[in-house]
Amino acid sequence: MPQQQPVNDVMLILERDGAVCLAERQGTGYADGLLNLPSGKLDNDEDVFDAVIREAFEETGLVIQREALRVVHVMHFRNPEGEPRIGWFFAARHWEGEPQNMEPHKCAGLSWHPADHLPDNTVPYNALGIAHWRKGEQFSVHGWERSA
């Protein structure tokens, strides 16, 4: 039987006064119109810290130092299409700059939302990770439900 090769995703939780920064997807062909955390997949020869630092800069223009990041949740997730993923949720203690939409061809804009009351159109994968982070839960599994 072939081994599972999950995609590794990195997601950045920027929190300010109880609100998190979300980006509205557009023009990507997947989940357009939904809100998600600044995020992306690992590139070759990248670790998860390098990936989230790169994605933060590419998507928001923020400069974040490695020591300002902490892993706050890891999720083994299977999306609705059945694709396995490992989600690495990072919180930044501080950053340089103010978040800006650096990818207008893929993002309709950035906005801040109360972490305890996310909009209904938040990508479920991201909403679950934020909920676990708020509860202090470091690991979760979703999408692998087994029938009894």
Phi and psi in radians as a Rosetta constraint file:
Dihedral C 1 N 2 CA 2 C 2 CIRCULARHARMONIC -1.174 0.35
Dihedral N 2 CA 2 C 2 N 3 CIRCULARHARMONIC 2.585 0.35
Dihedral C 2 N 3 CA 3 C 3 CIRCULARHARMONIC -1.367 0.35
Dihedral N 3 CA 3 C 3 N 4 CIRCULARHARMONIC 2.552 0.35
Dihedral C 3 N 4 CA 4 C 4 CIRCULARHARMONIC -1.216 0.35
Dihedral N 4 CA 4 C 4 N 5 CIRCULARHARMONIC 2.349 0.35
Dihedral C 4 N 5 CA 5 C 5 CIRCULARHARMONIC -2.126 0.35
Dihedral N 5 CA 5 C 5 N 6 CIRCULARHARMONIC 1.451 0.35
Dihedral C 5 N 6 CA 6 C 6 CIRCULARHARMONIC -1.243 0.35
Dihedral N 6 CA 6 C 6 N 7 CIRCULARHARMONIC 2.628 0.35
Dihedral C 6 N 7 CA 7 C 7 CIRCULARHARMONIC -1.304 0.35
Dihedral N 7 CA 7 C 7 N 8 CIRCULARHARMONIC 2.406 0.35
Dihedral C 7 N 8 CA 8 C 8 CIRCULARHARMONIC -1.724 0.35
Dihedral N 8 CA 8 C 8 N 9 CIRCULARHARMONIC 2.083 0.35
Dihedral C 8 N 9 CA 9 C 9 CIRCULARHARMONIC -1.881 0.35
Dihedral N 9 CA 9 C 9 N 10 CIRCULARHARMONIC 2.600 0.35
Dihedral C 9 N 10 CA 10 C 10 CIRCULARHARMONIC -2.101 0.35
Dihedral N 10 CA 10 C 10 N 11 CIRCULARHARMONIC 2.381 0.35
Dihedral C 10 N 11 CA 11 C 11 CIRCULARHARMONIC -2.264 0.35
Dihedral N 11 CA 11 C 11 N 12 CIRCULARHARMONIC 2.402 0.35
Dihedral C 11 N 12 CA 12 C 12 CIRCULARHARMONIC -1.910 0.35
Dihedral N 12 CA 12 C 12 N 13 CIRCULARHARMONIC 2.133 0.35
Dihedral C 12 N 13 CA 13 C 13 CIRCULARHARMONIC -1.698 0.35
Dihedral N 13 CA 13 C 13 N 14 CIRCULARHARMONIC 1.913 0.35
Dihedral C 13 N 14 CA 14 C 14 CIRCULARHARMONIC -1.739 0.35
Dihedral N 14 CA 14 C 14 N 15 CIRCULARHARMONIC 2.012 0.35
Dihedral C 14 N 15 CA 15 C 15 CIRCULARHARMONIC -2.041 0.35
Dihedral N 15 CA 15 C 15 N 16 CIRCULARHARMONIC 2.341 0.35
Dihedral C 15 N 16 CA 16 C 16 CIRCULARHARMONIC -2.527 0.35
Dihedral N 16 CA 16 C 16 N 17 CIRCULARHARMONIC 2.089 0.35
Dihedral C 16 N 17 CA 17 C 17 CIRCULARHARMONIC 0.918 0.35
Dihedral N 17 CA 17 C 17 N 18 CIRCULARHARMONIC 0.715 0.35
Dihedral C 17 N 18 CA 18 C 18 CIRCULARHARMONIC 1.420 0.35
Dihedral N 18 CA 18 C 18 N 19 CIRCULARHARMONIC 0.035 0.35
Dihedral C 18 N 19 CA 19 C 19 CIRCULARHARMONIC -1.952 0.35
Dihedral N 19 CA 19 C 19 N 20 CIRCULARHARMONIC 2.625 0.35
Dihedral C 19 N 20 CA 20 C 20 CIRCULARHARMONIC -2.002 0.35
Dihedral N 20 CA 20 C 20 N 21 CIRCULARHARMONIC 2.627 0.35
Dihedral C 20 N 21 CA 21 C 21 CIRCULARHARMONIC -1.534 0.35
Dihedral N 21 CA 21 C 21 N 22 CIRCULARHARMONIC 2.197 0.35
Dihedral C 21 N 22 CA 22 C 22 CIRCULARHARMONIC -2.171 0.35
Dihedral N 22 CA 22 C 22 N 23 CIRCULARHARMONIC 2.629 0.35
Dihedral C 22 N 23 CA 23 C 23 CIRCULARHARMONIC -1.956 0.35
Dihedral N 23 CA 23 C 23 N 24 CIRCULARHARMONIC 2.428 0.35
Dihedral C 23 N 24 CA 24 C 24 CIRCULARHARMONIC -1.615 0.35
Dihedral N 24 CA 24 C 24 N 25 CIRCULARHARMONIC 2.079 0.35
Dihedral C 24 N 25 CA 25 C 25 CIRCULARHARMONIC -1.222 0.35
Dihedral N 25 CA 25 C 25 N 26 CIRCULARHARMONIC 2.461 0.35
Dihedral C 25 N 26 CA 26 C 26 CIRCULARHARMONIC -2.700 0.35
Dihedral N 26 CA 26 C 26 N 27 CIRCULARHARMONIC 2.532 0.35
Dihedral C 26 N 27 CA 27 C 27 CIRCULARHARMONIC 1.172 0.35
Dihedral N 27 CA 27 C 27 N 28 CIRCULARHARMONIC 0.311 0.35
Dihedral C 27 N 28 CA 28 C 28 CIRCULARHARMONIC -1.744 0.35
Dihedral N 28 CA 28 C 28 N 29 CIRCULARHARMONIC -0.339 0.35
Dihedral C 28 N 29 CA 29 C 29 CIRCULARHARMONIC 1.493 0.35
Dihedral N 29 CA 29 C 29 N 30 CIRCULARHARMONIC -0.057 0.35
Dihedral C 29 N 30 CA 30 C 30 CIRCULARHARMONIC -2.412 0.35
Dihedral N 30 CA 30 C 30 N 31 CIRCULARHARMONIC 2.149 0.35
Dihedral C 30 N 31 CA 31 C 31 CIRCULARHARMONIC 1.023 0.35
Dihedral N 31 CA 31 C 31 N 32 CIRCULARHARMONIC 0.471 0.35
Dihedral C 31 N 32 CA 32 C 32 CIRCULARHARMONIC -1.053 0.35
Dihedral N 32 CA 32 C 32 N 33 CIRCULARHARMONIC 2.433 0.35
Dihedral C 32 N 33 CA 33 C 33 CIRCULARHARMONIC 1.583 0.35
Dihedral N 33 CA 33 C 33 N 34 CIRCULARHARMONIC -0.178 0.35
Dihedral C 33 N 34 CA 34 C 34 CIRCULARHARMONIC -1.658 0.35
Dihedral N 34 CA 34 C 34 N 35 CIRCULARHARMONIC 2.766 0.35
Dihedral C 34 N 35 CA 35 C 35 CIRCULARHARMONIC -1.729 0.35
Dihedral N 35 CA 35 C 35 N 36 CIRCULARHARMONIC 2.417 0.35
Dihedral C 35 N 36 CA 36 C 36 CIRCULARHARMONIC -2.509 0.35
Dihedral N 36 CA 36 C 36 N 37 CIRCULARHARMONIC 2.839 0.35
Dihedral C 36 N 37 CA 37 C 37 CIRCULARHARMONIC -1.209 0.35
Dihedral N 37 CA 37 C 37 N 38 CIRCULARHARMONIC 2.675 0.35
Dihedral C 37 N 38 CA 38 C 38 CIRCULARHARMONIC -0.953 0.35
Dihedral N 38 CA 38 C 38 N 39 CIRCULARHARMONIC 2.223 0.35
Dihedral C 38 N 39 CA 39 C 39 CIRCULARHARMONIC -2.847 0.35
Dihedral N 39 CA 39 C 39 N 40 CIRCULARHARMONIC 3.024 0.35
Dihedral C 39 N 40 CA 40 C 40 CIRCULARHARMONIC 3.055 0.35
Dihedral N 40 CA 40 C 40 N 41 CIRCULARHARMONIC -3.057 0.35
Dihedral C 40 N 41 CA 41 C 41 CIRCULARHARMONIC -1.775 0.35
Dihedral N 41 CA 41 C 41 N 42 CIRCULARHARMONIC 2.778 0.35
Dihedral C 41 N 42 CA 42 C 42 CIRCULARHARMONIC -1.207 0.35
Dihedral N 42 CA 42 C 42 N 43 CIRCULARHARMONIC 2.451 0.35
Dihedral C 42 N 43 CA 43 C 43 CIRCULARHARMONIC -1.574 0.35
Dihedral N 43 CA 43 C 43 N 44 CIRCULARHARMONIC 2.897 0.35
Dihedral C 43 N 44 CA 44 C 44 CIRCULARHARMONIC -0.988 0.35
Dihedral N 44 CA 44 C 44 N 45 CIRCULARHARMONIC 2.506 0.35
Dihedral C 44 N 45 CA 45 C 45 CIRCULARHARMONIC 1.071 0.35
Dihedral N 45 CA 45 C 45 N 46 CIRCULARHARMONIC 0.473 0.35
Dihedral C 45 N 46 CA 46 C 46 CIRCULARHARMONIC -2.020 0.35
Dihedral N 46 CA 46 C 46 N 47 CIRCULARHARMONIC 2.485 0.35
Dihedral C 46 N 47 CA 47 C 47 CIRCULARHARMONIC -1.650 0.35
Dihedral N 47 CA 47 C 47 N 48 CIRCULARHARMONIC 3.045 0.35
Dihedral C 47 N 48 CA 48 C 48 CIRCULARHARMONIC -1.130 0.35
Dihedral N 48 CA 48 C 48 N 49 CIRCULARHARMONIC -0.568 0.35
Dihedral C 48 N 49 CA 49 C 49 CIRCULARHARMONIC -1.168 0.35
Dihedral N 49 CA 49 C 49 N 50 CIRCULARHARMONIC -0.828 0.35
Dihedral C 49 N 50 CA 50 C 50 CIRCULARHARMONIC -1.042 0.35
Dihedral N 50 CA 50 C 50 N 51 CIRCULARHARMONIC -0.693 0.35
Dihedral C 50 N 51 CA 51 C 51 CIRCULARHARMONIC -1.133 0.35
Dihedral N 51 CA 51 C 51 N 52 CIRCULARHARMONIC -0.800 0.35
Dihedral C 51 N 52 CA 52 C 52 CIRCULARHARMONIC -1.226 0.35
Dihedral N 52 CA 52 C 52 N 53 CIRCULARHARMONIC -0.579 0.35
Dihedral C 52 N 53 CA 53 C 53 CIRCULARHARMONIC -1.119 0.35
Dihedral N 53 CA 53 C 53 N 54 CIRCULARHARMONIC -0.794 0.35
Dihedral C 53 N 54 CA 54 C 54 CIRCULARHARMONIC -1.094 0.35
Dihedral N 54 CA 54 C 54 N 55 CIRCULARHARMONIC -0.846 0.35
Dihedral C 54 N 55 CA 55 C 55 CIRCULARHARMONIC -1.078 0.35
Dihedral N 55 CA 55 C 55 N 56 CIRCULARHARMONIC -0.712 0.35
Dihedral C 55 N 56 CA 56 C 56 CIRCULARHARMONIC -1.022 0.35
Dihedral N 56 CA 56 C 56 N 57 CIRCULARHARMONIC -0.782 0.35
Dihedral C 56 N 57 CA 57 C 57 CIRCULARHARMONIC -1.184 0.35
Dihedral N 57 CA 57 C 57 N 58 CIRCULARHARMONIC -0.811 0.35
Dihedral C 57 N 58 CA 58 C 58 CIRCULARHARMONIC -1.075 0.35
Dihedral N 58 CA 58 C 58 N 59 CIRCULARHARMONIC -0.701 0.35
Dihedral C 58 N 59 CA 59 C 59 CIRCULARHARMONIC -1.599 0.35
Dihedral N 59 CA 59 C 59 N 60 CIRCULARHARMONIC -0.564 0.35
Dihedral C 59 N 60 CA 60 C 60 CIRCULARHARMONIC -2.132 0.35
Dihedral N 60 CA 60 C 60 N 61 CIRCULARHARMONIC -0.172 0.35
Dihedral C 60 N 61 CA 61 C 61 CIRCULARHARMONIC 1.373 0.35
Dihedral N 61 CA 61 C 61 N 62 CIRCULARHARMONIC 0.034 0.35
Dihedral C 61 N 62 CA 62 C 62 CIRCULARHARMONIC -1.381 0.35
Dihedral N 62 CA 62 C 62 N 63 CIRCULARHARMONIC 2.514 0.35
Dihedral C 62 N 63 CA 63 C 63 CIRCULARHARMONIC -1.814 0.35
Dihedral N 63 CA 63 C 63 N 64 CIRCULARHARMONIC 2.090 0.35
Dihedral C 63 N 64 CA 64 C 64 CIRCULARHARMONIC -2.168 0.35
Dihedral N 64 CA 64 C 64 N 65 CIRCULARHARMONIC 2.253 0.35
Dihedral C 64 N 65 CA 65 C 65 CIRCULARHARMONIC -1.460 0.35
Dihedral N 65 CA 65 C 65 N 66 CIRCULARHARMONIC 2.554 0.35
Dihedral C 65 N 66 CA 66 C 66 CIRCULARHARMONIC -0.905 0.35
Dihedral N 66 CA 66 C 66 N 67 CIRCULARHARMONIC -0.748 0.35
Dihedral C 66 N 67 CA 67 C 67 CIRCULARHARMONIC -1.241 0.35
Dihedral N 67 CA 67 C 67 N 68 CIRCULARHARMONIC -0.200 0.35
Dihedral C 67 N 68 CA 68 C 68 CIRCULARHARMONIC -1.505 0.35
Dihedral N 68 CA 68 C 68 N 69 CIRCULARHARMONIC -0.121 0.35
Dihedral C 68 N 69 CA 69 C 69 CIRCULARHARMONIC -1.758 0.35
Dihedral N 69 CA 69 C 69 N 70 CIRCULARHARMONIC 2.571 0.35
Dihedral C 69 N 70 CA 70 C 70 CIRCULARHARMONIC -2.468 0.35
Dihedral N 70 CA 70 C 70 N 71 CIRCULARHARMONIC 2.461 0.35
Dihedral C 70 N 71 CA 71 C 71 CIRCULARHARMONIC -1.319 0.35
Dihedral N 71 CA 71 C 71 N 72 CIRCULARHARMONIC 2.138 0.35
Dihedral C 71 N 72 CA 72 C 72 CIRCULARHARMONIC -1.903 0.35
Dihedral N 72 CA 72 C 72 N 73 CIRCULARHARMONIC -0.260 0.35
Dihedral C 72 N 73 CA 73 C 73 CIRCULARHARMONIC -2.878 0.35
Dihedral N 73 CA 73 C 73 N 74 CIRCULARHARMONIC 2.523 0.35
Dihedral C 73 N 74 CA 74 C 74 CIRCULARHARMONIC -2.209 0.35
Dihedral N 74 CA 74 C 74 N 75 CIRCULARHARMONIC 2.298 0.35
Dihedral C 74 N 75 CA 75 C 75 CIRCULARHARMONIC -2.203 0.35
Dihedral N 75 CA 75 C 75 N 76 CIRCULARHARMONIC 2.256 0.35
Dihedral C 75 N 76 CA 76 C 76 CIRCULARHARMONIC -1.640 0.35
Dihedral N 76 CA 76 C 76 N 77 CIRCULARHARMONIC 1.999 0.35
Dihedral C 76 N 77 CA 77 C 77 CIRCULARHARMONIC -2.270 0.35
Dihedral N 77 CA 77 C 77 N 78 CIRCULARHARMONIC 2.461 0.35
Dihedral C 77 N 78 CA 78 C 78 CIRCULARHARMONIC -2.050 0.35
Dihedral N 78 CA 78 C 78 N 79 CIRCULARHARMONIC 2.086 0.35
Dihedral C 78 N 79 CA 79 C 79 CIRCULARHARMONIC -1.280 0.35
Dihedral N 79 CA 79 C 79 N 80 CIRCULARHARMONIC 2.996 0.35
Dihedral C 79 N 80 CA 80 C 80 CIRCULARHARMONIC -0.998 0.35
Dihedral N 80 CA 80 C 80 N 81 CIRCULARHARMONIC -0.440 0.35
Dihedral C 80 N 81 CA 81 C 81 CIRCULARHARMONIC -1.436 0.35
Dihedral N 81 CA 81 C 81 N 82 CIRCULARHARMONIC -0.031 0.35
Dihedral C 81 N 82 CA 82 C 82 CIRCULARHARMONIC 1.560 0.35
Dihedral N 82 CA 82 C 82 N 83 CIRCULARHARMONIC 0.072 0.35
Dihedral C 82 N 83 CA 83 C 83 CIRCULARHARMONIC -1.373 0.35
Dihedral N 83 CA 83 C 83 N 84 CIRCULARHARMONIC 2.215 0.35
Dihedral C 83 N 84 CA 84 C 84 CIRCULARHARMONIC -1.361 0.35
Dihedral N 84 CA 84 C 84 N 85 CIRCULARHARMONIC 2.463 0.35
Dihedral C 84 N 85 CA 85 C 85 CIRCULARHARMONIC -2.463 0.35
Dihedral N 85 CA 85 C 85 N 86 CIRCULARHARMONIC 2.650 0.35
Dihedral C 85 N 86 CA 86 C 86 CIRCULARHARMONIC -1.997 0.35
Dihedral N 86 CA 86 C 86 N 87 CIRCULARHARMONIC 2.070 0.35
Dihedral C 86 N 87 CA 87 C 87 CIRCULARHARMONIC -1.773 0.35
Dihedral N 87 CA 87 C 87 N 88 CIRCULARHARMONIC 2.142 0.35
Dihedral C 87 N 88 CA 88 C 88 CIRCULARHARMONIC -1.814 0.35
Dihedral N 88 CA 88 C 88 N 89 CIRCULARHARMONIC 1.905 0.35
Dihedral C 88 N 89 CA 89 C 89 CIRCULARHARMONIC -1.698 0.35
Dihedral N 89 CA 89 C 89 N 90 CIRCULARHARMONIC 2.122 0.35
Dihedral C 89 N 90 CA 90 C 90 CIRCULARHARMONIC -1.946 0.35
Dihedral N 90 CA 90 C 90 N 91 CIRCULARHARMONIC 2.533 0.35
Dihedral C 90 N 91 CA 91 C 91 CIRCULARHARMONIC -1.991 0.35
Dihedral N 91 CA 91 C 91 N 92 CIRCULARHARMONIC 2.448 0.35
Dihedral C 91 N 92 CA 92 C 92 CIRCULARHARMONIC -1.752 0.35
Dihedral N 92 CA 92 C 92 N 93 CIRCULARHARMONIC 2.203 0.35
Dihedral C 92 N 93 CA 93 C 93 CIRCULARHARMONIC -1.208 0.35
Dihedral N 93 CA 93 C 93 N 94 CIRCULARHARMONIC -0.621 0.35
Dihedral C 93 N 94 CA 94 C 94 CIRCULARHARMONIC -2.801 0.35
Dihedral N 94 CA 94 C 94 N 95 CIRCULARHARMONIC 2.910 0.35
Dihedral C 94 N 95 CA 95 C 95 CIRCULARHARMONIC -2.725 0.35
Dihedral N 95 CA 95 C 95 N 96 CIRCULARHARMONIC 2.872 0.35
Dihedral C 95 N 96 CA 96 C 96 CIRCULARHARMONIC -1.806 0.35
Dihedral N 96 CA 96 C 96 N 97 CIRCULARHARMONIC 2.219 0.35
Dihedral C 96 N 97 CA 97 C 97 CIRCULARHARMONIC 1.795 0.35
Dihedral N 97 CA 97 C 97 N 98 CIRCULARHARMONIC 3.140 0.35
Dihedral C 97 N 98 CA 98 C 98 CIRCULARHARMONIC -2.054 0.35
Dihedral N 98 CA 98 C 98 N 99 CIRCULARHARMONIC 2.321 0.35
Dihedral C 98 N 99 CA 99 C 99 CIRCULARHARMONIC -0.992 0.35
Dihedral N 99 CA 99 C 99 N 100 CIRCULARHARMONIC 2.293 0.35
Dihedral C 99 N 100 CA 100 C 100 CIRCULARHARMONIC -2.321 0.35
Dihedral N 100 CA 100 C 100 N 101 CIRCULARHARMONIC 2.684 0.35
Dihedral C 100 N 101 CA 101 C 101 CIRCULARHARMONIC -1.381 0.35
Dihedral N 101 CA 101 C 101 N 102 CIRCULARHARMONIC 1.774 0.35
Dihedral C 101 N 102 CA 102 C 102 CIRCULARHARMONIC -1.603 0.35
Dihedral N 102 CA 102 C 102 N 103 CIRCULARHARMONIC -0.105 0.35
Dihedral C 102 N 103 CA 103 C 103 CIRCULARHARMONIC -2.249 0.35
Dihedral N 103 CA 103 C 103 N 104 CIRCULARHARMONIC 1.148 0.35
Dihedral C 103 N 104 CA 104 C 104 CIRCULARHARMONIC -1.087 0.35
Dihedral N 104 CA 104 C 104 N 105 CIRCULARHARMONIC -0.321 0.35
Dihedral C 104 N 105 CA 105 C 105 CIRCULARHARMONIC -1.306 0.35
Dihedral N 105 CA 105 C 105 N 106 CIRCULARHARMONIC -0.282 0.35
Dihedral C 105 N 106 CA 106 C 106 CIRCULARHARMONIC -2.154 0.35
Dihedral N 106 CA 106 C 106 N 107 CIRCULARHARMONIC -0.102 0.35
Dihedral C 106 N 107 CA 107 C 107 CIRCULARHARMONIC -2.441 0.35
Dihedral N 107 CA 107 C 107 N 108 CIRCULARHARMONIC 2.238 0.35
Dihedral C 107 N 108 CA 108 C 108 CIRCULARHARMONIC -1.389 0.35
Dihedral N 108 CA 108 C 108 N 109 CIRCULARHARMONIC -0.269 0.35
Dihedral C 108 N 109 CA 109 C 109 CIRCULARHARMONIC 2.698 0.35
Dihedral N 109 CA 109 C 109 N 110 CIRCULARHARMONIC 2.859 0.35
Dihedral C 109 N 110 CA 110 C 110 CIRCULARHARMONIC -1.855 0.35
Dihedral N 110 CA 110 C 110 N 111 CIRCULARHARMONIC 2.535 0.35
Dihedral C 110 N 111 CA 111 C 111 CIRCULARHARMONIC -2.647 0.35
Dihedral N 111 CA 111 C 111 N 112 CIRCULARHARMONIC 2.744 0.35
Dihedral C 111 N 112 CA 112 C 112 CIRCULARHARMONIC -1.806 0.35
Dihedral N 112 CA 112 C 112 N 113 CIRCULARHARMONIC 2.371 0.35
Dihedral C 112 N 113 CA 113 C 113 CIRCULARHARMONIC -2.372 0.35
Dihedral N 113 CA 113 C 113 N 114 CIRCULARHARMONIC 2.500 0.35
Dihedral C 113 N 114 CA 114 C 114 CIRCULARHARMONIC -0.986 0.35
Dihedral N 114 CA 114 C 114 N 115 CIRCULARHARMONIC 2.235 0.35
Dihedral C 114 N 115 CA 115 C 115 CIRCULARHARMONIC -1.099 0.35
Dihedral N 115 CA 115 C 115 N 116 CIRCULARHARMONIC -0.450 0.35
Dihedral C 115 N 116 CA 116 C 116 CIRCULARHARMONIC -1.624 0.35
Dihedral N 116 CA 116 C 116 N 117 CIRCULARHARMONIC 0.074 0.35
Dihedral C 116 N 117 CA 117 C 117 CIRCULARHARMONIC -2.655 0.35
Dihedral N 117 CA 117 C 117 N 118 CIRCULARHARMONIC 1.228 0.35
Dihedral C 117 N 118 CA 118 C 118 CIRCULARHARMONIC -1.265 0.35
Dihedral N 118 CA 118 C 118 N 119 CIRCULARHARMONIC 2.606 0.35
Dihedral C 118 N 119 CA 119 C 119 CIRCULARHARMONIC -1.053 0.35
Dihedral N 119 CA 119 C 119 N 120 CIRCULARHARMONIC 2.648 0.35
Dihedral C 119 N 120 CA 120 C 120 CIRCULARHARMONIC -1.065 0.35
Dihedral N 120 CA 120 C 120 N 121 CIRCULARHARMONIC -0.435 0.35
Dihedral C 120 N 121 CA 121 C 121 CIRCULARHARMONIC -1.625 0.35
Dihedral N 121 CA 121 C 121 N 122 CIRCULARHARMONIC 0.459 0.35
Dihedral C 121 N 122 CA 122 C 122 CIRCULARHARMONIC -1.402 0.35
Dihedral N 122 CA 122 C 122 N 123 CIRCULARHARMONIC 2.379 0.35
Dihedral C 122 N 123 CA 123 C 123 CIRCULARHARMONIC -0.938 0.35
Dihedral N 123 CA 123 C 123 N 124 CIRCULARHARMONIC 2.190 0.35
Dihedral C 123 N 124 CA 124 C 124 CIRCULARHARMONIC -0.938 0.35
Dihedral N 124 CA 124 C 124 N 125 CIRCULARHARMONIC -0.712 0.35
Dihedral C 124 N 125 CA 125 C 125 CIRCULARHARMONIC -0.968 0.35
Dihedral N 125 CA 125 C 125 N 126 CIRCULARHARMONIC -0.794 0.35
Dihedral C 125 N 126 CA 126 C 126 CIRCULARHARMONIC -1.255 0.35
Dihedral N 126 CA 126 C 126 N 127 CIRCULARHARMONIC -0.732 0.35
Dihedral C 126 N 127 CA 127 C 127 CIRCULARHARMONIC -1.070 0.35
Dihedral N 127 CA 127 C 127 N 128 CIRCULARHARMONIC -0.701 0.35
Dihedral C 127 N 128 CA 128 C 128 CIRCULARHARMONIC -1.102 0.35
Dihedral N 128 CA 128 C 128 N 129 CIRCULARHARMONIC -0.789 0.35
Dihedral C 128 N 129 CA 129 C 129 CIRCULARHARMONIC -1.085 0.35
Dihedral N 129 CA 129 C 129 N 130 CIRCULARHARMONIC -0.719 0.35
Dihedral C 129 N 130 CA 130 C 130 CIRCULARHARMONIC -1.125 0.35
Dihedral N 130 CA 130 C 130 N 131 CIRCULARHARMONIC -0.747 0.35
Dihedral C 130 N 131 CA 131 C 131 CIRCULARHARMONIC -1.080 0.35
Dihedral N 131 CA 131 C 131 N 132 CIRCULARHARMONIC -0.758 0.35
Dihedral C 131 N 132 CA 132 C 132 CIRCULARHARMONIC -1.131 0.35
Dihedral N 132 CA 132 C 132 N 133 CIRCULARHARMONIC -0.719 0.35
Dihedral C 132 N 133 CA 133 C 133 CIRCULARHARMONIC -1.040 0.35
Dihedral N 133 CA 133 C 133 N 134 CIRCULARHARMONIC -0.783 0.35
Dihedral C 133 N 134 CA 134 C 134 CIRCULARHARMONIC -1.075 0.35
Dihedral N 134 CA 134 C 134 N 135 CIRCULARHARMONIC -0.573 0.35
Dihedral C 134 N 135 CA 135 C 135 CIRCULARHARMONIC -1.498 0.35
Dihedral N 135 CA 135 C 135 N 136 CIRCULARHARMONIC -0.084 0.35
Dihedral C 135 N 136 CA 136 C 136 CIRCULARHARMONIC 1.346 0.35
Dihedral N 136 CA 136 C 136 N 137 CIRCULARHARMONIC 0.328 0.35
Dihedral C 136 N 137 CA 137 C 137 CIRCULARHARMONIC -1.516 0.35
Dihedral N 137 CA 137 C 137 N 138 CIRCULARHARMONIC 2.169 0.35
Dihedral C 137 N 138 CA 138 C 138 CIRCULARHARMONIC -1.517 0.35
Dihedral N 138 CA 138 C 138 N 139 CIRCULARHARMONIC -0.322 0.35
Dihedral C 138 N 139 CA 139 C 139 CIRCULARHARMONIC -2.577 0.35
Dihedral N 139 CA 139 C 139 N 140 CIRCULARHARMONIC 2.540 0.35
Dihedral C 139 N 140 CA 140 C 140 CIRCULARHARMONIC -2.649 0.35
Dihedral N 140 CA 140 C 140 N 141 CIRCULARHARMONIC 2.848 0.35
Dihedral C 140 N 141 CA 141 C 141 CIRCULARHARMONIC -2.273 0.35
Dihedral N 141 CA 141 C 141 N 142 CIRCULARHARMONIC 2.275 0.35
Dihedral C 141 N 142 CA 142 C 142 CIRCULARHARMONIC -2.431 0.35
Dihedral N 142 CA 142 C 142 N 143 CIRCULARHARMONIC 2.483 0.35
Dihedral C 142 N 143 CA 143 C 143 CIRCULARHARMONIC 1.548 0.35
Dihedral N 143 CA 143 C 143 N 144 CIRCULARHARMONIC 0.132 0.35
Dihedral C 143 N 144 CA 144 C 144 CIRCULARHARMONIC -2.010 0.35
Dihedral N 144 CA 144 C 144 N 145 CIRCULARHARMONIC 0.447 0.35
Dihedral C 144 N 145 CA 145 C 145 CIRCULARHARMONIC -1.002 0.35
Dihedral N 145 CA 145 C 145 N 146 CIRCULARHARMONIC 2.445 0.35
Dihedral C 145 N 146 CA 146 C 146 CIRCULARHARMONIC -1.942 0.35
Dihedral N 146 CA 146 C 146 N 147 CIRCULARHARMONIC 2.479 0.35
Dihedral C 146 N 147 CA 147 C 147 CIRCULARHARMONIC -1.411 0.35
Dihedral N 147 CA 147 C 147 N 148 CIRCULARHARMONIC 2.582 0.35
